[in-house]
Amino acid sequence: MFYRQTIDDALDSSVGAKGLSRASLDRAMAELRPALDKIRHWHASDELPLLKLPARRDDLAALKPHAERFAKFEHVVVMGSGGSSLSGKTLVALKDQGFGPLKGRPKLWFMDNIDPASFAALIERLPLGRTGFIPISKSGGTPETIAAFLTLTAALQAKAGKAALASNVLAITEATDNPLRRLATQMGCTILDHDPKVGGRFSALSLVGMLPAMIAGLDCAAVRAGAASVLDPVLAANDVTGIAPAIGAALSVGLAREKGINITVLMPYVDRLNVFAFWYRQIWAESLGKDGNGTTPAVALGTVDQHSQVQLYLGGPADKLFTFLIQDTAGQGAALQAGGDKALDYLAGHTMGDLLLAEADATAATTVKAGRPTRIIRVAEVDERTIGALMMHFILETIFAAHLWKIDAFDQPAVEDAKVLARQYLSQRQKS
C-alpha cells in the first residue's frame, strides 16, 4: 500500500460522545458486503469501465504521440468543468507547484471558470501561436467549455491564422453528434473519444487526466499502478474487513447517521496535494448529495489553515469529521539555524520538514483532545503511485458510501436542473 489509514481516533473510545462506536462501525461494514459483489460485477461486465483503467496500458501508448506533440508547445490551456479540469490539474500539481513546469515541458493552465477578465488576461499574455488548446467535455455541450473554446479559438485564429486551429487544438468528447465535436471537425482539429460510460468526475484515470499528466511529464503507468494497488484487493476480497475505502465510507456514513457529523474536512499537509483535496470535494459532493443524503466536504491546507479554520474546528460546532493527509517529511529541507536567539532554540538542528510533520501531528492530536472524530492518512512519498492510490481510495470510498445511502453515485440531477435553467435565462434575455 502507498498510504496508511488510521481511524481509531474517530471512535468513541478515543474522542468520546461524538465518536462512532465500534459496534456501529461493524454494522455499517456488514451493510457493505453486497457492495463487493456489485463492484466485481461492474468490473467483469464493463458496466463501469473506470474499474478496468488501472490495469490498462494500451490506451496510454495511443495517447503518447498526442502528448509528445503538445509537449512541444510553450503553454497548454485545458478547458473543462469539474472533473474535466480537476482530473488533470490534480495530477499536474505533482510536477508544477506554481513555480513553472519541468524543464522542457510546457506550462499547463486549467481554465475551469468563465470569468471574462481571466480570459482577457490569458489572451493578452500568452503567446497564442505557441500555445496548445485542449477542450474537454464528455457530452460535448457543456456551456462553460463551449464558451471558453469559442473565445480562445477566435483569439488563436486572429493571432496565428486559421491553420493554427488544426495544429494547436485537440478536443476530447464523446463519439456522438454534439456541439464540441461539430466545431472541432469544422476547424480540422484532432478529436479523441471520451468513453461515454466514464463520468467526468470519475475520469482522472482516463485520457481526461492522463493526457495533461503525460504532457506535464508524469509517469501515467505508475499512476495506474497505484490505483490498482487499491482496487485489486477489493476485487479479490471475500469480505470488507480491512478494506480501507470501505472502512472510510462506513465511518463517514455512520457518523452522519448516528452523531450528526455532517461536514467532512480533508486537510492535507502537502502543498502538492492541495488540488487533490478539491478533486475529492467534487467527487464526494456531486456523487452523494442526493435525496437528503451526503455530508458536506470542506477543504483546508496545513499549515496555512491552522491560523484560520482550525479555530472554528476546535472552538466551533462539533459537527465535523477530520481527515488529515500527512506525509513523513522528517529530515527534509535544510537544517534551521536559530541564530543565537534562545526563543528559537526549539527549531535549532531541525529541518523545515521536521516542523511541518510536528505541526501536522500536533493539530491532529489537538482535534482528538477536543473530542472531534479524526482520521489520519499517512504517506511516505508523494508521487505518481501515491496519487493514483489516493484517487482510487476515494473513488471507491464514494461508491461504498453511495451503497450505504442507497443512492446512485453516478448521476447529478440537481446539477442538470441548474444547467437547463441557465439556458432558459439566456434565451429569455435574447428575447428581451
N, C-alpha and C positions, 0 to 999 in steps of 0.2 A: 504494500500500500504506500501511496505517496503522501498520505496525510493520516492523522490520528485524531479521532473524535472522542471527546470525553463529556458525558452528560451527568455525572454524579452530582455536580453542583446545581443541577436543575431539579433535583428531587427533594422531597420534604425532609428527608433525613439530614440534608445539608443546609437548606435555606429556610426550613420551617413552613409556615402556613401557605405561602404562595408556591411552594414546590409541588411537583406531582408525586404521588405515592408510587412505590414500586408496583403495587397491585394494579393501579390504574394504567401504568405503562404496559404491564403484561397483558391487560385486557385489550388495549389498543393494538399491541403487537399480534395478538391472536386474531384480531379482525383482519390483519393484513395477509394472512396466509393465502387466501384465494387470489390476492393480487399477484403473487408469484406466478401462478398458472396463467393469469391474464397477460402478464409481461412476456412469458415464454411463448404464448400463442401469438401475440403481436410480432414477436421476433421471427418465429417459424413461418408465419403466414405472409410476411411482408406487409401487414396492415400498418405497421409503424416503422417505415424504412430507417428512421433515425437510429434504431437499435442495431441496424446492420452496419452503420457507418464506422464504428470503432475498428472493425475487422477489415475494412476495405482499404485497398491501396491503388487499385486500377484507376479510380477517378482522380486521384492525386497526380498520377502520371499524365493523365489527359489535361489536367489544369496547368502543368508545368510550363508548356510553351507560352500560354497566355500570361502567366506570372512573369516569365522572363522578358516578354515584350514590354509589360508595364513597368517592370523594374528599371527600364532604361529611361523613363521619364524623370524629370526633376521633382515633380509633385504628382500625386494621385488623389483625386477627390472622389470619395464614396458617398453616394446619395441613397438614403434609405430611412425608413422609420422603424422604431422599435428594434426588434431583433435583427432586422436587415442592416442596421448600423451598429448596434451594440455588440453583435457577434464578432465582427472584425475588429472593432475598437478595443474590445476586451483583450483579444489576443495580441494585437499590435502594441498594446501598452507594455508588454513584456520587453519589447525592444526599444521603444521610444517613450521615455518618461517625461517628455515635454521639452527636451533639450535637442531634439533632432534625431533622425534615423541612424541606423547603422551606416558605416562608410560604404559608399557605392549604392545605397538604396534611396528611393525617393521618400520624401515626406508625405505621409498619408493624412488627409483631412477628412473628417466624417461630418458631413452636413446633414444633420438629422432634424433640424428645425427649419422653419421657413421665415425667419425674420429677414425682411428685405435689406436691412442695414448690413447684416452679416454677409449676404451675397454680394452686395455692392463692394464691400471691403475685399472680399475674395477676388472678385473680377478685377478690381483696381490693382491688387498687389501681387497676384500670381502671374507668372509668365504662361499664359494660356496655351500658347503653341507648344510649350514643353511640358504640358500637364495632361495626364490621363484622367478619364472620367468613367466611373462605374456606377450607373443607376441600378438599384436592386429593388424589385417589387414582385413578390410572389404572384399576386393577382394581375399585375401589370396596370392596375388602375388606381393605386394609392395616390390620392391627390397631392400630398406633400411632395412625394418623389417625382411625380409628373411635373409639378410646378418648378422644382429645382432643376430637373432635366431640361425643360424648355428654356429656362433662364440661362443656364450655363452653356447649352449648345448654341443658343443665339449669340452669346458673347464670344464663344470659341469661333464660330463661323465668321463673325465680324472682324475678329482679330487675325485669324490664321487661314481663312478661306474655307470653302465648302468641303474640300478634300480632307481637311483635318477631322471632320465628323467621323469619317470611316476609320481613320488611322488612330484617333485618340480616344474613342469611345467603345466601351464594351458593356452590354446590358445583360442583366440576369433576370429572367422572368419565366413564367410557365409557358409551355408549348401550346398556347391557345391563342385565339384571335383576341388580343387585348391592346389597349392604347399604347403601352410602352413598346410592345413588340412591333406594332404597326409603325410607330415613329422611328424606331431603331432600324427597321427594314428599309424605310424610305431614305434614311441617311446612309445606308450601306454599312452600318455598324456590325461588329461581331455580336452575336447573341448566344448566351449559354442558357440551357434549360434548368429551371428551378423545379425540383421534384414537387409535384402537387400535393403529396402526402406528408411533406415536411413543413410544419408550420413555421412562420417567421421567427417566433421567439425560441423555437427549438432547433434552429438551423445553424448553430455555431459550428458544428462538426461537418456540415455540408459545404459545398462550394461557396456559400454565402460568407462563412467565416474563414474558410481555408484559402480562398484566393487573396484577400487582403493580407492574411498572415504570411502566405508564401512571398508576396511582393515585399513585405517587410523583412523577410529573411528568417522566418521561423521554420523549424522542422515539424511539418504538419503530421508526418507519420508518428512522431513522438507524442504529439497532442492526442492522436487517436489511441496510441498505446496506453497513455494514461487513462483515457476514458474506458478502454477495455479492461483495465485492472479493477475498475469498479463494477462494470456491467457483468463481466464473465462470472464472478461469484454469485451474482443474483440469478443468472440463467441456470447455474448449476445447483442452486440451493434447493433442499427439500423443506426448509423451514426458514423463517425470517430471523431466527436467533443469530445475533452477531452481524446482521446486515446493516451497515452504518446508515444508508439512506432511509431504510425502514424505521430504524430507531429514531432518527431525526424527525420523521413525519409523525410517528406515534407520540413523541414528546410535544411537538408543536400543537397537534390537534388535541391531545389530552389536556394540555394546559389551557387551551381555549375553551374546551368543553366544561372543565371542572373548576378552573381557577380564575376565569375571566381575563386571561392573558391574551389580549387581542392585538398586540403590537409585537413584531419580531425585529430586533435590531441586529444587523450584521455590521461588525466593526473590525475591518482588517487593520493590522498594524504593519502594513506593507504598502507603500505607495503604488507599486506595480499591480496591486490587486484592488485599488480603489475603483477602477472602472468595472471590475468583476462584480463588485457589490451592487452597482447599478444594473448590471445584467441580471443578477439574482433578483433584484427588486421587481423587474418587469416580469420575469418568468413566474415568480410567486404570485404577484398581484393579479396579473391578467389571467392566469390559469385557474386560480382558486377563488376569486372574488365573485361568487355566484350564489343566488338563492339565499342570501343572508349568511353565507359561509365565508371562510377565509380569515386571515389575520393581516394586519397592515404592515408591510415591510418598510423599515426605515434604515437609512444608511448613515454610518458615521465613520470617521477615519482617525485611527490613533497615530500619533499622539495629539493631533490637532484638536479633536473634539473633547479631549479631557478638559480643555479650557472653556468649554461652552456646553455641549449637550450633556456631559456627564453630571453636571449639577442637577439637571432635570431627572436624569436616570436614577440618581441616588436620593434626591430630595423630593421628587415629584411622585405621581401616582405609581403604585406598584402593579403595573398592567403590562409589563414587557418581559419577553424572553430575550436574553442577550447571547449572541454568538460572537465570540472573539476569535478572529483568524490570525494566528500568531506564527511567525517564522522564528526559528532558532538563529538569532543574529549575534549570539555571544562571540566576542572576539573580533567582530567585523568592524572595519573602519580604523582610522588612525587612533593611536593612543591619545587620550586627552591630558593636557598639561594644566595643572592648577595654577601655575604662575606664582606660587608662594602665597596665594590667598587662602588662609585657613578655612574660610567659609566654603571653599570649593574642594576641600580635601576629599570629600566623598566621591569626587569624579577622578581623582588622581589615579593613574595607572589603568583606568578603564577605557573602553572604546565607546564610540557612538552606538555601536550595536549592542554593547552591554547595557547602556542606558535605555535604549528602545525596548529591549527584552524585559528589563526590570520594570519599566513603566507599564508594559502590557500585562505582565503577571500581577503587578500591584493593582491595576484597575480591575482586572478580573476578580482578584481576591476581595476588593472593596465592594463590588456588586454582590458577591456571595455574602459578605458580612452584613450587608444591608437587607438581606433576605430576598434578593432578586434572582430568579432562575437563570442560571448561567451555563452555557455550553462553550467548550473550547475545542477548536480545531487547530492542530499544530502541524506545521510543515517544516521539513529540513531545508528544502530548496524551493525557489520559485522559478520554475522553468516550464518547458512545454508539457512534460509529463504531468507535472503537478496541476497545471491549469486544466488539462484535459480531464484529470481525475476529479477535480473540484466541480467542473461543469457537469460531468456525468452524475456525480453525487447529487447535486441539486436538481438536475432533471428528474432523476429517479425519486428523490425526496418529494418533489412536487407531484409526481404521478402517484406515489403511495398516499400522500395527503388527500389527493382528489378521491382516491378509493375510500378512505375513511369518511369523507364528507359526502360520498355518493354523488359526485358531480363529474362532468366531462372536463378534463384538463385542457382539451384542445380546441375549444370554441371560445368566442369572446363576444357574446350578444350585445352587451352594453356598449362596447367599442363600435360595433357595426351600427347601432342606433345613432350614435353621435355623428358618424360619417354621413349617414343618409340625411340627417338634419342639416349638416353643414352645406351639403349640395343644395338643399332646399333654400337656405338663406341666400346663397349666391344667385340662384335662379330668381328669387323674389327681388333682389337688388337690381338685377339686369332689367326686369320689367318696370321698376320704378324709375 
